[in-house]
Amino acid sequence: MSKYFLRFFIYLILFTLLAGIIAGFLPNVVGQVLTAFPYLIAMILVLFKFIRDEQHAPTKIERNRFSLIFVLIFFLYNYVFAIFGQLIFNFNQPNIFKLWWDFVSQSEFQLLLISRLLIFMIPFYLISFWFYGKQAQRMAKKMLG
């Protein structure tokens, strides 16, 4: 199972970079909607790989594990890059470490970041759980004959 989670993480990074490039050319509102696409595309590609390799749709336990761990990977990935992105992209600034620490140690910032991520996590879990159920069974039937 861990190979699928690693594959999901790699897809998530690649499609996030691609979505970021595309979002740079779009209005802010449309760019925010693009946040969901890397997760959804990575989830679907991993499902295709899983069905091809395992020759069956995910069981209920696998379905729940995929959904939960995908959402946790998405949460941690976004949390870490939201925290350290400020440090990475402003590295030239004088006293960057002090400014960064003052910024990330604010409880308001942490609560806002976590609440925004939770807003995505709950629907993503439900979508993943749903998609890895009946939809995955239909895909497996079509792919495997």
N, C-alpha and C positions, 0 to 999 in steps of 0.2 A: 504493500500500500504506500510506503514512503516514496517510492519512485513516482507515483502519481502526484503526490503533494509537492515534490520538488519540481516536477514538470509544470504544475499549476503555478508555482511561485515564479518560475522562469517566464512562462507565458504572461503572467500578471505584470512583471517588470517590462517586458517587451511591448505589450499592448498599452501600458500606461505611458511609456515614452512616446509611442506613436500617437496616442490620444492627446498628449500634451502638445505635440507639434501641431496637430490639427486644431486643437482648442485655441492656439495662439492666433489663428486666422479668423476665428469666429467671435461673435459677440459673447460677453461674459455669461449670460444666461444659458446659451447653447453649450458653451464650454463646460459649465457645471453638470449638465446632463451627460456629457461624455464620461464622467466619472464611473458610471455603471458599466460601460461597454467593456473595458479590460477584464473585469470580473466575469461578466457573462460569456465573453468569447473564450476566456481561459477555461471556464467551467465546462463549456460545450466541447472544446477540443480534448480535454482530459477524458470526458465521457466517451468520445469516439475511440480514443486510445485504449481505454479500459475495456470497452466492448470488443474491440479487435483482439486484444491480448488475452482476455479472460473467457471470451466466447459466451458471455451471458450478461444480462443486465445486473446492476448492483442489487444485492439482497437488502432487506430492511436494515440490517446492522451496518452494512457497507454504505448504504444510502445516508443513514444518520451520521456516520463517521465522516464521510465526504463533506456533507453539508456543514457540520460543526467545524471541522478543521479548515475547510476553505474559508469560512467566515473569520476564524481566528487568524489565519495567515493574512487575510485582507486587512484585518484590524491592526495587527502588529506591524505589518508592512507600512501602512499609512501612518500609524502613530510614530514609528521610528523616523520615517522620512519627514514628517511634519516637525518633529523635534529637532533633528539634526540638519534638516534642509536650511534652516536659518543660519546655522553655523557654516555650512559648506558654501553657500552662495554669497555670504558676506565676509569671507575670510580675509579680505584686504583691509577691512575696517580696523582702526586702532581700538584696542581694548575689547575685541570681539568676544572673548570668553566671558568677561564680566557682563557685557550687554546681553549675551546669549543666556547666561545663567539667571540674570534678573528677569529676563523674558519668560523662560520656561519654568521658573520656580513660582510664578504667579498661579495661584489656585484658580483664578477666573479663566486663565488661558487653558489650563489642564481640563477644567470642567467643560469649557466650550468645545475643545478638541474631542474629548471622549463622547460628549453628547452628539456631536455631529457624526462621529464614527458609528455610534449606536443606531442613529437614524438609518444608516445604510445597512448595518449588520442584520437587523431583524428582517427586513424584506429580502435581503440576499439569502439568509438562511432558509426562509420559506420558499423562495424561488428554487434554490438548489434542491431542497428536499422534494419539492413537487416535480422538478425536471428529472431527477434521478429515480423517480418512481415509474408511473405509467408511460411517460414520454420515453424514458430509457428502454422500457420493455418494447415499445413500438419500434424504436430505433434498432434494437437488437434483432427483432424479428425481420426487419427490412435488410439489415446488414448480413445477417447469418442465414436468412432464407427460411 
